[in-house]
């Protein structure tokens, strides 16, 4: 009886752990993709200067 409870608890804890790790990894991927798309005002100005110099 006691061993069965320990095994059940371990399996449930492992399943919760794996699901939380998966959710965290998805959130990190979203943050990385958002950081790449956001351009600061300085970057925008530098791009404009670069474009003007190309002309």
PDB file of N, CA, C and O in Angstrom:
ATOM      1  N   UNK A   1       0.833  -1.187   0.000  1.00  0.00           N
ATOM      2  CA  UNK A   1       0.000   0.000   0.000  1.00  0.00           C
ATOM      3  C   UNK A   1       0.880   1.254   0.000  1.00  0.00           C
ATOM      4  O   UNK A   1       0.677   2.158  -0.810  1.00  0.00           O
ATOM      5  N   UNK A   2       1.841   1.303   0.896  1.00  0.00           N
ATOM      6  CA  UNK A   2       2.712   2.476   0.989  1.00  0.00           C
ATOM      7  C   UNK A   2       3.566   2.628  -0.264  1.00  0.00           C
ATOM      8  O   UNK A   2       3.740   3.735  -0.773  1.00  0.00           O
ATOM      9  N   UNK A   3       4.100   1.507  -0.762  1.00  0.00           N
ATOM     10  CA  UNK A   3       4.956   1.553  -1.946  1.00  0.00           C
ATOM     11  C   UNK A   3       4.147   2.009  -3.161  1.00  0.00           C
ATOM     12  O   UNK A   3       4.658   2.755  -3.997  1.00  0.00           O
ATOM     13  N   UNK A   4       2.918   1.579  -3.264  1.00  0.00           N
ATOM     14  CA  UNK A   4       2.061   1.994  -4.375  1.00  0.00           C
ATOM     15  C   UNK A   4       1.819   3.509  -4.329  1.00  0.00           C
ATOM     16  O   UNK A   4       1.811   4.163  -5.372  1.00  0.00           O
ATOM     17  N   UNK A   5       1.624   4.062  -3.145  1.00  0.00           N
ATOM     18  CA  UNK A   5       1.425   5.508  -3.010  1.00  0.00           C
ATOM     19  C   UNK A   5       2.679   6.268  -3.411  1.00  0.00           C
ATOM     20  O   UNK A   5       2.591   7.317  -4.050  1.00  0.00           O
ATOM     21  N   UNK A   6       3.837   5.755  -3.045  1.00  0.00           N
ATOM     22  CA  UNK A   6       5.096   6.401  -3.410  1.00  0.00           C
ATOM     23  C   UNK A   6       5.286   6.376  -4.922  1.00  0.00           C
ATOM     24  O   UNK A   6       5.692   7.377  -5.513  1.00  0.00           O
ATOM     25  N   UNK A   7       5.000   5.254  -5.544  1.00  0.00           N
ATOM     26  CA  UNK A   7       5.130   5.137  -6.996  1.00  0.00           C
ATOM     27  C   UNK A   7       4.150   6.076  -7.692  1.00  0.00           C
ATOM     28  O   UNK A   7       4.532   6.759  -8.642  1.00  0.00           O
ATOM     29  N   UNK A   8       2.919   6.125  -7.250  1.00  0.00           N
ATOM     30  CA  UNK A   8       1.926   7.027  -7.838  1.00  0.00           C
ATOM     31  C   UNK A   8       2.364   8.483  -7.704  1.00  0.00           C
ATOM     32  O   UNK A   8       2.274   9.254  -8.660  1.00  0.00           O
ATOM     33  N   UNK A   9       2.833   8.853  -6.524  1.00  0.00           N
ATOM     34  CA  UNK A   9       3.278  10.224  -6.305  1.00  0.00           C
ATOM     35  C   UNK A   9       4.449  10.571  -7.220  1.00  0.00           C
ATOM     36  O   UNK A   9       4.490  11.658  -7.796  1.00  0.00           O
ATOM     37  N   UNK A  10       5.393   9.654  -7.350  1.00  0.00           N
ATOM     38  CA  UNK A  10       6.564   9.893  -8.192  1.00  0.00           C
ATOM     39  C   UNK A  10       6.163  10.071  -9.651  1.00  0.00           C
ATOM     40  O   UNK A  10       6.675  10.964 -10.327  1.00  0.00           O
ATOM     41  N   UNK A  11       5.269   9.244 -10.137  1.00  0.00           N
ATOM     42  CA  UNK A  11       4.827   9.358 -11.531  1.00  0.00           C
ATOM     43  C   UNK A  11       4.092  10.671 -11.787  1.00  0.00           C
ATOM     44  O   UNK A  11       4.319  11.322 -12.807  1.00  0.00           O
ATOM     45  N   UNK A  12       3.230  11.052 -10.881  1.00  0.00           N
ATOM     46  CA  UNK A  12       2.481  12.298 -11.038  1.00  0.00           C
ATOM     47  C   UNK A  12       3.419  13.499 -10.953  1.00  0.00           C
ATOM     48  O   UNK A  12       3.292  14.445 -11.730  1.00  0.00           O
ATOM     49  N   UNK A  13       4.359  13.462 -10.011  1.00  0.00           N
ATOM     50  CA  UNK A  13       5.319  14.568  -9.873  1.00  0.00           C
ATOM     51  C   UNK A  13       6.174  14.690 -11.129  1.00  0.00           C
ATOM     52  O   UNK A  13       6.445  15.802 -11.582  1.00  0.00           O
ATOM     53  N   UNK A  14       6.600  13.570 -11.694  1.00  0.00           N
ATOM     54  CA  UNK A  14       7.406  13.600 -12.918  1.00  0.00           C
ATOM     55  C   UNK A  14       6.603  14.160 -14.093  1.00  0.00           C
ATOM     56  O   UNK A  14       7.129  14.940 -14.888  1.00  0.00           O
ATOM     57  N   UNK A  15       5.356  13.772 -14.203  1.00  0.00           N
ATOM     58  CA  UNK A  15       4.506  14.272 -15.290  1.00  0.00           C
ATOM     59  C   UNK A  15       4.308  15.785 -15.184  1.00  0.00           C
ATOM     60  O   UNK A  15       4.356  16.493 -16.190  1.00  0.00           O
ATOM     61  N   UNK A  16       4.089  16.271 -13.979  1.00  0.00           N
ATOM     62  CA  UNK A  16       3.930  17.716 -13.775  1.00  0.00           C
ATOM     63  C   UNK A  16       5.230  18.440 -14.091  1.00  0.00           C
ATOM     64  O   UNK A  16       5.215  19.503 -14.711  1.00  0.00           O
ATOM     65  N   UNK A  17       6.356  17.870 -13.668  1.00  0.00           N
ATOM     66  CA  UNK A  17       7.663  18.468 -13.930  1.00  0.00           C
ATOM     67  C   UNK A  17       7.917  18.593 -15.427  1.00  0.00           C
ATOM     68  O   UNK A  17       8.352  19.645 -15.895  1.00  0.00           O
ATOM     69  N   UNK A  18       7.652  17.542 -16.175  1.00  0.00           N
ATOM     70  CA  UNK A  18       7.879  17.549 -17.616  1.00  0.00           C
ATOM     71  C   UNK A  18       6.966  18.563 -18.304  1.00  0.00           C
ATOM     72  O   UNK A  18       7.400  19.260 -19.221  1.00  0.00           O
ATOM     73  N   UNK A  19       5.726  18.650 -17.876  1.00  0.00           N
ATOM     74  CA  UNK A  19       4.806  19.598 -18.514  1.00  0.00           C
ATOM     75  C   UNK A  19       5.213  21.037 -18.224  1.00  0.00           C
ATOM     76  O   UNK A  19       5.112  21.887 -19.108  1.00  0.00           O
ATOM     77  N   UNK A  20       5.664  21.328 -17.026  1.00  0.00           N
ATOM     78  CA  UNK A  20       6.103  22.685 -16.705  1.00  0.00           C
ATOM     79  C   UNK A  20       7.358  23.047 -17.485  1.00  0.00           C
ATOM     80  O   UNK A  20       7.480  24.172 -17.968  1.00  0.00           O
ATOM     81  N   UNK A  21       8.290  22.114 -17.614  1.00  0.00           N
ATOM     82  CA  UNK A  21       9.498  22.370 -18.400  1.00  0.00           C
ATOM     83  C   UNK A  21       9.127  22.660 -19.858  1.00  0.00           C
ATOM     84  O   UNK A  21       9.715  23.547 -20.477  1.00  0.00           O
ATOM     85  N   UNK A  22       8.180  21.935 -20.401  1.00  0.00           N
ATOM     86  CA  UNK A  22       7.753  22.159 -21.778  1.00  0.00           C
ATOM     87  C   UNK A  22       7.134  23.531 -21.965  1.00  0.00           C
ATOM     88  O   UNK A  22       7.407  24.204 -22.959  1.00  0.00           O
ATOM     89  N   UNK A  23       6.315  23.948 -21.032  1.00  0.00           N
ATOM     90  CA  UNK A  23       5.689  25.265 -21.107  1.00  0.00           C
ATOM     91  C   UNK A  23       6.745  26.364 -21.018  1.00  0.00           C
ATOM     92  O   UNK A  23       6.667  27.356 -21.743  1.00  0.00           O
ATOM     93  N   UNK A  24       7.723  26.197 -20.144  1.00  0.00           N
ATOM     94  CA  UNK A  24       8.775  27.194 -19.999  1.00  0.00           C
ATOM     95  C   UNK A  24       9.613  27.305 -21.265  1.00  0.00           C
ATOM     96  O   UNK A  24       9.981  28.409 -21.667  1.00  0.00           O
ATOM     97  N   UNK A  25       9.917  26.187 -21.891  1.00  0.00           N
ATOM     98  CA  UNK A  25      10.712  26.243 -23.115  1.00  0.00           C
ATOM     99  C   UNK A  25       9.947  26.934 -24.235  1.00  0.00           C
ATOM    100  O   UNK A  25      10.553  27.635 -25.046  1.00  0.00           O
ATOM    101  N   UNK A  26       8.627  26.754 -24.300  1.00  0.00           N
ATOM    102  CA  UNK A  26       7.831  27.442 -25.314  1.00  0.00           C
ATOM    103  C   UNK A  26       7.823  28.948 -25.072  1.00  0.00           C
ATOM    104  O   UNK A  26       7.895  29.734 -26.017  1.00  0.00           O
ATOM    105  N   UNK A  27       7.736  29.348 -23.806  1.00  0.00           N
ATOM    106  CA  UNK A  27       7.748  30.770 -23.495  1.00  0.00           C
ATOM    107  C   UNK A  27       9.083  31.399 -23.842  1.00  0.00           C
ATOM    108  O   UNK A  27       9.117  32.533 -24.319  1.00  0.00           O
ATOM    109  N   UNK A  28      10.181  30.698 -23.617  1.00  0.00           N
ATOM    110  CA  UNK A  28      11.505  31.229 -23.947  1.00  0.00           C
ATOM    111  C   UNK A  28      11.645  31.423 -25.443  1.00  0.00           C
ATOM    112  O   UNK A  28      12.219  32.419 -25.886  1.00  0.00           O
ATOM    113  N   UNK A  29      11.128  30.484 -26.234  1.00  0.00           N
ATOM    114  CA  UNK A  29      11.203  30.606 -27.684  1.00  0.00           C
ATOM    115  C   UNK A  29      10.408  31.810 -28.163  1.00  0.00           C
ATOM    116  O   UNK A  29      10.836  32.499 -29.089  1.00  0.00           O
ATOM    117  N   UNK A  30       9.259  32.076 -27.551  1.00  0.00           N
ATOM    118  CA  UNK A  30       8.449  33.235 -27.930  1.00  0.00           C
ATOM    119  C   UNK A  30       9.164  34.527 -27.586  1.00  0.00           C
ATOM    120  O   UNK A  30       9.122  35.478 -28.367  1.00  0.00           O
ATOM    121  N   UNK A  31       9.825  34.584 -26.426  1.00  0.00           N
ATOM    122  CA  UNK A  31      10.541  35.787 -26.020  1.00  0.00           C
ATOM    123  C   UNK A  31      11.701  36.071 -26.958  1.00  0.00           C
ATOM    124  O   UNK A  31      11.947  37.229 -27.296  1.00  0.00           O
ATOM    125  N   UNK A  32      12.416  35.045 -27.384  1.00  0.00           N
ATOM    126  CA  UNK A  32      13.545  35.227 -28.286  1.00  0.00           C
ATOM    127  C   UNK A  32      13.065  35.755 -29.621  1.00  0.00           C
ATOM    128  O   UNK A  32      13.694  36.646 -30.192  1.00  0.00           O
ATOM    129  N   UNK A  33      11.963  35.226 -30.132  1.00  0.00           N
ATOM    130  CA  UNK A  33      11.459  35.691 -31.423  1.00  0.00           C
ATOM    131  C   UNK A  33      10.931  37.124 -31.324  1.00  0.00           C
ATOM    132  O   UNK A  33      11.049  37.884 -32.285  1.00  0.00           O
ATOM    133  N   UNK A  34      10.354  37.506 -30.185  1.00  0.00           N
ATOM    134  CA  UNK A  34       9.874  38.870 -30.013  1.00  0.00           C
ATOM    135  C   UNK A  34      11.039  39.847 -29.926  1.00  0.00           C
ATOM    136  O   UNK A  34      10.941  40.960 -30.443  1.00  0.00           O
ATOM    137  N   UNK A  35      12.135  39.462 -29.287  1.00  0.00           N
ATOM    138  CA  UNK A  35      13.291  40.350 -29.150  1.00  0.00           C
ATOM    139  C   UNK A  35      13.916  40.635 -30.509  1.00  0.00           C
ATOM    140  O   UNK A  35      14.412  41.737 -30.742  1.00  0.00           O
ATOM    141  N   UNK A  36      13.897  39.671 -31.393  1.00  0.00           N
ATOM    142  CA  UNK A  36      14.503  39.858 -32.704  1.00  0.00           C
ATOM    143  C   UNK A  36      13.693  40.806 -33.569  1.00  0.00           C
ATOM    144  O   UNK A  36      14.271  41.516 -34.392  1.00  0.00           O
ATOM    145  N   UNK A  37      12.380  40.846 -33.414  1.00  0.00           N
ATOM    146  CA  UNK A  37      11.546  41.656 -34.288  1.00  0.00           C
ATOM    147  C   UNK A  37      11.434  43.111 -33.827  1.00  0.00           C
ATOM    148  O   UNK A  37      11.134  43.988 -34.637  1.00  0.00           O
ATOM    149  N   UNK A  38      11.668  43.377 -32.558  1.00  0.00           N
ATOM    150  CA  UNK A  38      11.528  44.728 -32.035  1.00  0.00           C
ATOM    151  C   UNK A  38      12.804  45.508 -32.302  1.00  0.00           C
ATOM    152  O   UNK A  38      13.884  45.109 -31.867  1.00  0.00           O
ATOM    153  N   UNK A  39      12.683  46.621 -33.016  1.00  0.00           N
ATOM    154  CA  UNK A  39      13.825  47.465 -33.318  1.00  0.00           C
ATOM    155  C   UNK A  39      13.733  48.742 -32.478  1.00  0.00           C
ATOM    156  O   UNK A  39      12.668  49.352 -32.377  1.00  0.00           O
ATOM    157  N   UNK A  40      14.840  49.131 -31.888  1.00  0.00           N
ATOM    158  CA  UNK A  40      14.855  50.347 -31.082  1.00  0.00           C
ATOM    159  C   UNK A  40      14.925  51.557 -31.994  1.00  0.00           C
ATOM    160  O   UNK A  40      15.174  51.436 -33.193  1.00  0.00           O
ATOM    161  N   UNK A  41      14.704  52.718 -31.415  1.00  0.00           N
ATOM    162  CA  UNK A  41      14.739  53.948 -32.206  1.00  0.00           C
ATOM    163  C   UNK A  41      16.140  54.187 -32.754  1.00  0.00           C
ATOM    164  O   UNK A  41      16.281  54.710 -33.860  1.00  0.00           O
ATOM    165  N   UNK A  42      17.164  53.823 -32.021  1.00  0.00           N
ATOM    166  CA  UNK A  42      18.532  53.991 -32.490  1.00  0.00           C
ATOM    167  C   UNK A  42      18.787  53.118 -33.716  1.00  0.00           C
ATOM    168  O   UNK A  42      19.412  53.553 -34.683  1.00  0.00           O
ATOM    169  N   UNK A  43      18.295  51.879 -33.662  1.00  0.00           N
ATOM    170  CA  UNK A  43      18.472  50.996 -34.802  1.00  0.00           C
ATOM    171  C   UNK A  43      17.744  51.528 -36.025  1.00  0.00           C
ATOM    172  O   UNK A  43      18.252  51.432 -37.142  1.00  0.00           O
ATOM    173  N   UNK A  44      16.567  52.084 -35.825  1.00  0.00           N
ATOM    174  CA  UNK A  44      15.820  52.642 -36.957  1.00  0.00           C
ATOM    175  C   UNK A  44      16.564  53.807 -37.580  1.00  0.00           C
ATOM    176  O   UNK A  44      16.628  53.926 -38.804  1.00  0.00           O
ATOM    177  N   UNK A  45      17.136  54.681 -36.730  1.00  0.00           N
ATOM    178  CA  UNK A  45      17.894  55.815 -37.251  1.00  0.00           C
ATOM    179  C   UNK A  45      19.127  55.345 -38.011  1.00  0.00           C
ATOM    180  O   UNK A  45      19.449  55.888 -39.068  1.00  0.00           O
ATOM    181  N   UNK A  46      19.815  54.347 -37.486  1.00  0.00           N
ATOM    182  CA  UNK A  46      21.002  53.830 -38.169  1.00  0.00           C
ATOM    183  C   UNK A  46      20.629  53.202 -39.510  1.00  0.00           C
ATOM    184  O   UNK A  46      21.380  53.323 -40.478  1.00  0.00           O
ATOM    185  N   UNK A  47      19.494  52.542 -39.577  1.00  0.00           N
ATOM    186  CA  UNK A  47      19.049  51.962 -40.849  1.00  0.00           C
ATOM    187  C   UNK A  47      18.736  53.054 -41.862  1.00  0.00           C
ATOM    188  O   UNK A  47      19.031  52.906 -43.048  1.00  0.00           O
ATOM    189  N   UNK A  48      18.138  54.153 -41.399  1.00  0.00           N
ATOM    190  CA  UNK A  48      17.835  55.260 -42.302  1.00  0.00           C
ATOM    191  C   UNK A  48      19.121  55.887 -42.830  1.00  0.00           C
ATOM    192  O   UNK A  48      19.218  56.213 -44.013  1.00  0.00           O
ATOM    193  N   UNK A  49      20.106  56.053 -41.951  1.00  0.00           N
ATOM    194  CA  UNK A  49      21.386  56.624 -42.378  1.00  0.00           C
ATOM    195  C   UNK A  49      22.057  55.692 -43.386  1.00  0.00           C
ATOM    196  O   UNK A  49      22.599  56.153 -44.391  1.00  0.00           O
ATOM    197  N   UNK A  50      22.023  54.397 -43.125  1.00  0.00           N
ATOM    198  CA  UNK A  50      22.614  53.423 -44.044  1.00  0.00           C
ATOM    199  C   UNK A  50      21.945  53.491 -45.402  1.00  0.00           C
ATOM    200  O   UNK A  50      22.616  53.454 -46.433  1.00  0.00           O
ATOM    201  N   UNK A  51      20.630  53.592 -45.405  1.00  0.00           N
ATOM    202  CA  UNK A  51      19.897  53.652 -46.654  1.00  0.00           C
ATOM    203  C   UNK A  51      20.217  54.931 -47.424  1.00  0.00           C
ATOM    204  O   UNK A  51      20.329  54.915 -48.649  1.00  0.00           O
ATOM    205  N   UNK A  52      20.361  56.028 -46.703  1.00  0.00           N
ATOM    206  CA  UNK A  52      20.708  57.293 -47.365  1.00  0.00           C
ATOM    207  C   UNK A  52      22.120  57.243 -47.941  1.00  0.00           C
ATOM    208  O   UNK A  52      22.373  57.798 -49.010  1.00  0.00           O
ATOM    209  N   UNK A  53      23.026  56.593 -47.252  1.00  0.00           N
ATOM    210  CA  UNK A  53      24.392  56.501 -47.748  1.00  0.00           C
ATOM    211  C   UNK A  53      24.497  55.595 -48.981  1.00  0.00           C
ATOM    212  O   UNK A  53      25.374  55.784 -49.824  1.00  0.00           O
ATOM    213  N   UNK A  54      23.611  54.627 -49.076  1.00  0.00           N
ATOM    214  CA  UNK A  54      23.626  53.744 -50.242  1.00  0.00           C
ATOM    215  C   UNK A  54      23.228  54.491 -51.508  1.00  0.00           C
ATOM    216  O   UNK A  54      23.662  54.127 -52.601  1.00  0.00           O
ATOM    217  N   UNK A  55      22.416  55.523 -51.377  1.00  0.00           N
ATOM    218  CA  UNK A  55      21.935  56.276 -52.550  1.00  0.00           C
ATOM    219  C   UNK A  55      23.026  57.081 -53.101  1.00  0.00           C
ATOM    220  O   UNK A  55      22.833  57.789 -54.090  1.00  0.00           O
TER     221      UNK A  55
END
